[in-house]
Amino acid sequence: MLTLALYNTYDVRKLHEAHIRAIARSAPIAYAYGFHLALVGFPLEGKPSEVAEEVSESTTIGEGGRYLLELARTNRFHLLDFPGKGFPPQFGTPVATTRRPFPEKEITPLKLAERALRGERFLLLIGLGRHGLPKETFKLARYHMDVTGKRVSLETCTAIGAIAVKIATYMEALAWRSGRRR
């Protein structure tokens, strides 16, 4: 299981249009490439299905929220609190996505794809807000990943797409190469 996790560093008290747009833009990416979608620390109440309904009513992105609703219907949409001492273990190994990975924690998208094909689970943390992921999240994450491999800063929604596409493409190529086509 691979999970794209939007980590809210924007506003923890009030839901803003930026939150809604990020959720609505992420859902079709997660759906299209077989990822789960998690929201970390968003100011939302209710079950994932209720939140999906609420967000879907306020957007035209992703065919009016259709993909978010589908993720919720198939239990691939999750709401997580900010981590205290760590993230829920069922989501797998936390990976901070960043253009500045700590060298001792760096994992490449290819290595992550190889391990995911062997059944490992990964929670790919993506900072939502001007400052990206908080420093304590970098400490909690077992790995850090630069999706560009060139230390290039990407806008959040661009990064979400790049992460999903790169990992899914590697996984498809590796599966094809080994005769285990997906």
Buried (B, 14 or more C-beta within 10 A) or exposed (E): BBBBBBBBBBBEEEBEEBBBBBBBBBBBBBBBBBBBBBBBBBBBEEEBBEBBBBBBEBBEBBBBBBBBBBBBEEEBBBBBEBBEEEBEEEBBBBBBBBBEBEEEBEBBBBEBBBBBBEEEBBBBBBBBBEEBBBEEBBEBBBBBBBBEEEEEEBEBBEBBBBBBBBBBEBBBEBBEEEEEEE
